[in-house]
Amino acid sequence: MLVSTSAVLLLGLLIWFLLRIRYLRWADALICGAFGFLLSRTVAAPFVQGLLDGVSGFLGLFRF
């Protein structure tokens, strides 16, 4: 849950930044959000969650 919240905040900030510099339009952001919402209801959701968990575990090994 903590990783999901962090990922949502990070992706939200990225979308906000892309909207701010006018690289991404509002319609694009809404389509991406709808796609993510619908993807979470498919059989691919456990694969995507496992992939995100693996990436976050890998990044957690780095010490800055």
C-alpha positions in Angstrom: 0.0 0.0 0.0 2.8 2.4 0.8 4.6 1.8 -2.5 1.3 2.2 -4.4 0.7 5.5 -2.7 4.2 6.7 -3.4 3.9 5.6 -7.1 0.6 7.4 -7.4 2.0 10.6 -6.0 5.1 10.4 -8.1 3.2 9.7 -11.3 0.7 12.5 -10.4 3.6 14.9 -10.0 5.0 13.8 -13.3 1.6 14.3 -15.0 1.2 17.7 -13.4 4.7 18.8 -14.5 4.0 17.6 -18.1 0.8 19.5 -18.1 2.6 22.6 -16.7 5.2 22.6 -19.5 2.4 21.9 -22.1 4.0 18.7 -23.2 0.9 16.8 -22.2 -2.7 17.9 -22.8 -5.6 17.4 -20.4 -7.2 14.8 -22.7 -4.0 12.8 -22.8 -3.9 12.8 -19.0 -7.5 11.7 -18.7 -7.0 8.9 -21.2 -3.9 7.7 -19.2 -5.9 7.8 -16.0 -8.8 5.9 -17.5 -6.4 3.3 -19.0 -4.8 2.8 -15.6 -8.2 2.5 -13.9 -9.4 -0.1 -16.4 -6.1 -2.0 -16.3 -6.4 -2.4 -12.6 -9.6 -4.5 -13.2 -8.1 -6.9 -15.7 -6.1 -10.2 -15.2 -3.0 -8.2 -16.0 -3.3 -6.3 -12.7 -1.3 -8.9 -10.6 1.5 -8.8 -13.2 1.7 -5.0 -13.2 1.6 -5.0 -9.4 4.4 -7.6 -9.3 6.4 -5.6 -11.7 6.0 -2.4 -9.6 6.9 -4.4 -6.5 10.0 -5.7 -8.1 11.2 -2.3 -9.4 10.5 -0.7 -6.0 12.4 -3.5 -4.3 15.3 -3.1 -6.7 15.4 0.7 -6.1 15.2 0.1 -2.4 18.6 -1.7 -2.5 20.4 1.6 -3.5 21.7 3.7 -0.7 22.3 7.3 -1.4 
